[in-house]
């Protein structure tokens, strides 16, 4: 079973939009919240629990023009949508296809009801739900850095958002740093089967299947598409040097060539504690 696909996160957390709200909301809703998407997998025949996939990121709730709006961390100021607070529930993206209702728990967190999802001819199904846990009354949008040098060039030290993907089915994990870029976002992710080990790694297209870490860079922005001709950089030979790998920090440098022999390099740092 595949663990997690980056596009799941993008489709869910860049979907802000639609609906209006005139309802007053409590000021303590504003701040930084941890958003966790959970898929709990079960055997279709026996209903045996098989394990779960998790995607954790941060959402920003702030007051704007007399109402509360929220956005994914990297969309602050641009990709914002209204929130209704009933006192016991938070309703995001009210009136749109992406609307969700979060019910307040005893501990102050919020969660949606689990929804069963069948997977066609698969032998497993999953129950999906979302939770919100407040991290701070302040707005926190700085969880690392990303530098990319090449035909697409970015340098971001102040607005780098961390996203964690994890599966307890096979211990698969993705460490992702997402920054605002042009009219959208740009993401660098490291896919690993275990906690990254300090040191250098080199792989090519033909040896990528045996590499302990894979690097991916993608963006849906107009500038990225105009430069790359795609929403992802297709790498040929890739070099990654993990400098620090602890429970709180993952950092390193990288360089790669693309399939059309263009050269890129850069550095990253991700603050893992959120």
N, C-alpha and C positions, 0 to 999 in steps of 0.2 A: 504494500500500500504506500503510495507516495505521501510524504509528510505534509509539506506546506507549500503553497505556490504564492509568490510575491504578488501576483495580480489579484489574488483574493483580497489582500489588504487594500490595494489601490482602488478596487471597485467599491469597497465598503466605505473607506474613510475619505475619499475625495468626492463623495456623492452628496455633499451638502447642497441644499438649494430647494426652493419651492415653499409656498405657504407663507402666511403672515400671522402675527400674534400681537394682540393688544393687552394681554393679560399681565398684571403686575407679578413679579417674581421676587423671592427673597434674595437679599444681597449676598447671603452666604453660599449661594450656588456658584458665584463667580470664583475663578481661580483655575488651578491646574488639576486635572483628573486623570487617573490611569484608566484606560479603556482596554478591556480584555475580551477577545472573542474566543469562545471555546466550542470545539467540535468533539463530542463524546461518541465514540464509535461502538457499535454493537453488532453481533452476529445476527443476520436476518432470520435464521432458522431457530436459534436457541435463545436469542436476546442476551447472550453472554457479553459482558463489557470487555472491549478489546483494548481500550486506551483512548487518549485524547490528544488533540492538537490545540495549541494556544497561540494567539497573536496578541501581543501587548504593546500599546503605544500610549501617547498622551493626547488628550483633548483640552482645549482652552475654552472656558466659559467666561464671557465678559459682558458688561452692560454697555449697550450702544443705542443711542437715541431713545432712551427710556425703556428698552427691552433687553432681555438676555439673549445673546447669540453665542453659538459655539462653532469651533473649527478644529480640524486636525492641527497639530502643533505647527506643521510647515505651512498651513494655510491661513495663519493669523493675519487679519487685515485684508484678505482677498477672498477666501473661500469660507464664508460664514453663513450660518443658517439659524433661524429662530428656534427658541426652546420655550415650551410652556411648562410652568411649574404649578401643579395643583395642590402642593403641600405634601402629598403622598406619592406623587408620580412626576417624572420628567418626561416630556414628549418632545423628541427631537425631530427636525424636518417636518413639522406639522403640515398636513395637507398634501404631502408629496408621496411618491412611490416608496421613498427611502425612510419614511417615518417609523420611529420605534418608540415604544412606551416602556420606560424604566420605572419599576416600583421600588419604593424606599424600603430598605431592610432595617432591622433593629440596630445594627452597628453604624448606620448612617450611609452605607453604600447603597447603590441602586442596581437592579438587575432586571433583565427581560425574562419572560417565560421561555422554557425550552420548547423548541419547535422541531419535530421529527422531519428528517429529510431522507428520502429514498434515493438510491444511486443507480437507477436503471437495472441492469442485469448483475450488479455487484452483489457479493455475498454479505455485504455489510451496509448498515445505514448509520446515520449520525444524528444526534440531537444537538441543536445549535442554540447558544444563548450568549448574551453580552452583559458585562458588568461594568459599573463605574465606581471607582474608589477615589476619594479626594486625596491629593498629594499635598496641596498647598493652597492658601488663600491668594498667594501671589501668582503671577504669570511666569512660567518657567519654559523657555524655548531654547535654552542652550545646554545641550547634552553631548557636546563633542565638537569635532571640526572635520572639514573635508576640503582637500585641495586637489584639483585635477588640472593638469597641464597638457595641452594638445589642441587639436582643432576645436574641440569643445573645452573651454577653460572656465573653472570656477574656483573661488577662494571664499570659504565661509567659516568664520570663527564664532559668530554670535547667534546664529539661528540654525543650528544643526540638531535635528530631532532623532531620537533613538527609537527603533522598533525592534522588538524581540519576537522571533518565531521559535516555537519549541514543540517537540512531539515526545511524549513518554512511551510511544509505541516502539520506536526504534532509536530514541535519543537524538534524532535529527534536530538541527537547529539552524537558524538564519539570524545573523547579526546585521542590522541594516541602519544606515544613517541617511536621513532624508532632509533635503534643504529646499527652500523656495528657489525657483529658477525660471527666469523669463515669465511666461504666463501660466506656469504650472509648477512642477517640482522636478528635482533630480535625485536619484537614489543610487547609493553604492551599497551592495550587500555581499556578505561572505557566507556561503553555505558550507556547513561542516557537519560531519557525523559525530563529533565529540567536541569538547572544549579545545580551542586552538592552542597549539604548542608554540612556544617562542622559537623563532628560527626561520630560515628561508625555505620557500617552496617554489618550484618551477614546474609548469605543465604546458602542454600544447593541446591542440584540438584532438589529436589522436590519443593522448595520455590523460585527458581530463577525467575519464571514468575511474582512474585509480588515485586521483589527487585527493588528499584529506580536506582541502579547502578549495572552493571555486569562487571566483570574483565575478560579479555582475554589475553593470552600470546601465541604468535605464532612465528614460524621461519621456513624458508625453507632451512636452512643450513644443511650441512652434519653432523656436530657434534650434532645438536639438534635431527635430525632423529635417529642417532645412539644411543642416550641416551633415548629418549622418545618413539621412534617407531611410531611417528606421527609428523605432522607439528604444532600441538597445544597441550597445556597442558589442559587436561580435569579435571576440578576441581570438588571436592565433597563439602566439607564445606569451605566457603570463608569468610574471615574477612577483611573489608576495613575500615580504619579510615581516613577520610578527615580532614587534619590539616588546610589547607588554601584554600579558594575558592573565588577568586576575579576576576575582569575582566582581570587581568594580570598574576595571578599565580594560579595554581592548584597543590596542593601537598598532600602527605599522605603516609601512610604505609599500608601494606597488609600481610596477611598470608593465606595459604590454604593447604588442603590436596587433593591429586589426587585420582582418582578412585581405584588406586592400593596402597593406604595408604602411599604415599610418601609426605613428608612435605616440604613446601617452605615458605619463607617470604622475605620481602624487602621493599623498599621505592621508591618513584618517586617524581619528580617535573617537571612541564611543564610551560614554559613561553608562555603565550597565545597571546601576542601582536606580530604579524608578518604582 
